[in-house]
Amino acid sequence: MASYDFEVDLQSLGQAAQGLADTVELFRKKDVEDLVPTESDLGSAVVWSAVEEFKNRWEEGVNNLCQDVEEMSGRLGKIAMNYHEADTAGADAMRKVAGQVAEVKVMGG
């Protein structure tokens, strides 16, 4: 028989969202330009032209990746919050039902 039970580890979801956000922040603090030699370091306009083109493409890719990862972080955080809210609402509903059941008078009892 199929089981439809599932469990969500809210702490792990929250940690994943935070880890992604922290990673994006690290990338924002460092610029690709800081990792590439300057034109004077290379000593050749031809080599610099190739390196500059590579740097620009690399930076565009890193920026796009950071935007995607930031979106993932936000969505994971929202998913964790939605599960938490659903869990809290379910627990509150069960407490309410338990209180109502406790008030029921059984005949002969």
N, C-alpha and C positions, 0 to 999 in steps of 0.2 A: 504494500500500500504506500502510495506517495505521501511524503510528509511536507507540509507547507509551512512548517515552523522555520523561523530564521531569527538571527540575533545580530544586532548591530553594536559594535564596540564604539561607543560614543567618544571615549577617551582617545582611541586610536584615530578616529576621524578628525577630532580636534587637533591632535598632534600633527597629523598629516597636513592639514590646512595651515597650521602655524609654520611647519617646516618649509612648505612651499613659499609662504610669505617671506620667511627669513632668507630663503635662497634668492628670491627676487631682489630683496633689499641689498644683499651682498653684490649682486650684479650691478645694481644702480650706483653703488659706491665706487665701483671700479669701471673706468671707461676703457673700451677696446684700444683707444689711442694710447693709453698708458702702457700697453703691452707690446706695442709695435715700435720699432726703431724710427727715428726721425730721418728726414731727407739728409741732413748733415751727417748722421751716423752712418748712412749707407754710402755716401760719397758718389752717387751716380744718379743722374736724373732719370735714366731709363729704368734702373732697378726701383727707384722711388716711385715711379709711375705705376709699376706693377704692384708694389707693396701697398700703395695708397688705394688702388682699386680693390685689392684683397681686403684691406682694412675697412673700407666703406661697405663692402658686401657682408663682411663678418659682423660689423656693427649693426647693420640692418637686420641680419639674422638673429643676433642676440636680442635686439630690441623686440622683434616679433615674438621670439621665444618667451621673453619676460612677460609680454602682454598675455600670451596664452597661459603661462604658468600662474600669473596673477588671477586670471579668470578662473582657473582650476581651483586655486586657493579659496577664492570667494564662494564658489559653488560648493566645495566640500564643507566650508564653514556653515553655509546655509542649510545644507543637508543635515549636518550634525544638529543644528538648532531645530530644524523641523522634526527630527526624530525625538529630540529631547522634549519638545512641546507635546508631541503625540503621546510619548511615554507618560508625561506628567498628567495630561488630560485623561488617559486611560486609568492611571492609578487613582486619580480623584473620583472618576466614575465608579470604580470598584469599591472605594471607601463609602461612597454614597449608597450604593446598592447593599453593601454589607450592613450599613446602619439601618436601612429599611427592612432588611431581612431579620435583623435582631429585634425589631419592634413587632414583628408578626406574632400574634397570639395563636397558639395551636390548641385546638379543642382537646380537652382531656389532659392537658399538660400543666 
